[in-house]
Amino acid sequence: MKKKYLIRFIIFLIILSLMIVAILNSSEKTQYMNTLDYKIELSENSEMTITETWDMYINRTNTIFRNIKLSEKYGNVEDVNVIDLSTGKNLNQIYTEEYHVPTDSFYALQVDSNKFEIAWGTGLENNFGRKKYQITYKISNIINRYTDCQEWYWQLLGKGENTVPVYKVTGKVILPKGVENIDNLRVWGHGQINGNIEKTDNREINFEVNKLNPGAMLELRVVTTEQIFNVQNENNLYEYQNLDRIIQEETDWANDANNQAKNTRIIFVIIGVIYLFFIVKYIIRIIRYIRINKKENDGIIKRRIKYYRDIPRENESTPNEACYLYNYNKKSLSNSSVQYNMVSATILDLCLKKIISLREQNKKIYIKILNRQPQGLKADEMGIFKILRAVGKNNEEFEIDELNKYAKKEYYKYSTCINNTVNFARNNLYRIKLINKREENEYAKCSNAKLREKMLLTVYIVFVVIAICMYIPVFKLEAARSLGISLQSNLVFYMLGILPIIILKVCSLRLQSKIKNKIVVLTQEGADEKAKWKGLANYMKDFSMIDEKEVPELVIWEKYLVYATAFGIADKAIEQMKAKYPKVFVEENWDNSKMLNEYPIINFVSNPIYVTYHGFNPISNINSNIKSAYQISMTEIAAHSSSSGSGGGGGFSGGGGRWRWPEAGMGGR
């Protein structure tokens, strides 16, 4: 046993190693950030110095870039510096734009009329590694002054422009001096609603966002009613009051964010209710299975009736119901396993009822409709009759081979009718409570419980391994890019969360595999009737060996032959009838008109004129035609189917984005 698990573990390690090698060798140029930290220092003369610290994983990427959108409203990007914190090196600045920047170098240039780009070489064009960089730059004229307030409104990351997932964003905004009254300082953040921004004191604001998805926006807004900035640029001077409008705008955005958060909470409550539902469901199911498992058997008395002479429910049962119950063994039968005998038996039964006639000539069977509007037929019999009536239009006699042509032309109608014959018989057995449909479904589940248990555990273990592997940097990178940062980072939590349900489900499946033989599928009435049908079949097969004083009349044997066809023992039943009625099989004793009128079934299956042909069997001939017609219809179906707030701080709102400057795109090449 230990050796078996050791081999499995070794195979798993080999597969995992191959996966890592494959990802390293074939994955695209990708990056993700562990942390992104901002230090934003605002000066009294309306300048801003931003220091960004990037802690990131880089895969097969030569150059990392940072884009900043330019605007006439604000000053140029100046005093750019890039430090590789992994090595402590200040990168060497070059002054020409390069698609692939040399290792340990960077450029900071205006690359078109409205975009400034900072790009640096990583040295990881063919490798995978973790790097930490610090980017510093300065921008002037970043404060807007109104008659009632001053505002700093800045977009750090543009919506849809950043392609790098970030696991944690942190930062601080430092004012040039503290406000005298902290209530005069108002702060807001926009972007993902899981962000948070707070006033640490009267001079410093901190913000944080966890699991920032690629493309998500991040912007900050700081408003003070105290004059702490010296704003000289005319593009930033506005001679009107704006505080009330800002507060109203932020309040509207905050309300939208609160509604979104409320909807999210409702979704989580619904998920929680569903979770509890499954927990309770499986607990109740386990308790039920334990009770069933304590029983010695299914509680049904199994009566063995060796021979039974009468036809069960003679005036109610159909050959189709008899065929289904005779072959039934706790599990719903497939249509193909019983339909040929069912349809053949129904055709004989319609002949017995003189609704149709059957005739043989030159090894061919002919059918004629005698009554086009019969009364009293059940749904399973009526379906077969409708097909025969459709083929034998205008009361014309037709060869049974015509069914093949009809099945080819009316393939869907034919196959549906044949399938419904089985379904109608099955449903009627449910209706008269000979088969318990709910328990039948339970038995089917029990029959494949072991397989389902193995599949469930295999899938769960695979996902757990995948979730754990996602903490390996190379897998983490690919998963964050492919699945999204939220799913990637929380998959282990999700797998642990559903573990109780998995445990209960496995316990349920194991109990199911134990109680299979204790599930009651046939009711007591159903078990009794099945025993009678089995006894009747034995009676027809062994009649010549039974010492009976009374011999059933030929009219009874006609009914027997219908059910013998349903059971697939017609040949044996005919042999037994021949042993007791030898004269019937002698041509000299055959009264053709009498036999045809009084015993149409016996006339059809045992007329000596028919059986003189070597190897000809009327019932087998019907069976073969029924089988071929159904196969033709299914072939045609397959062929035709294939063609056809107040500003006091708190959570981020989802609004903002009105002043979309600067773009803060991050990426690599």
Protein Blocks (a to p, Z undefined) as FASTA:
>chain_A
ZZmmmmmmmmmmmmmmmmmmmmmmmmccddddfbdcddddddfkopacdddddddddehi
fbdcddddddfkbccdehiacddfknopacdddfbdcfbacehiacdddfbfkbccdddd
ehlmmbccddddddddddehkbccdfkbccddddfbdghkaccdcfbdcdddddfbdcfb
lklpccddedjfkbccddfblmbccdddehiaehiacddddddfbdfbccfbfklgccbd
fklmmmmmmmmmmmmmmmmmmmmmmmmmmmmmmmmmmmmmmmmmmmmmmmmmmpmbloia
cdddfbafbdghkllmcfklmmmmmmgghiacdfklmmmmmmmmmmmmmmmnomaccdde
ehiacdddfblbbghiafklmmmmmmmmmmmgghiacdfklmmmmmmmmmmlmmmmmmmm
mmmmmmmmmmnopacfklmmmmmmmmmmmmmmmmmmmmmmmmmmmmmmmmpmklmmmmmm
mnopklmmmmmmmmmmmmmmmmmmmmmmmmmmmmmmmccfbdfklmmmmmmmmmmmmmmm
mmmmpccfbdcdfklmmmmmmmmmmnopmmmmmmmmmmmmmmlmpmklpcfklmmmmmmm
lmmmmomklmmpghiafklmmmmmmmmmmmmmmmmmmmmmmmgcnhnapjddfeehilgc
ddfddcdZZ
